[in-house]
Amino acid sequence: MAERLDGTVERLWVEIDARRDELVGVIADLVRRPSLLGEEGPAQAYVADYLRTSGMTTEVWELDP
């Protein structure tokens, strides 16, 4: 099990390194969006849209104050 986990972690780091510029851009875009308590909508929408364009299924939840 540990060997398989080590391989997975290694593949993760390889992918992060390969996409470093893209990921830095995504994070930079995200921190420009306000995400104060109760005002997380724009940041949440940005992340959901990014994940959808990456082929992932997302759910967006509105929290009650």
Secondary structure, 3 states (H helix, E strand, C coil): CHHHHHHHHHHHHHHHHHCHHHHHHHHHHHHCCCCCCCCCHHHHHHHHHHHHHCCCCCCCCCCCC
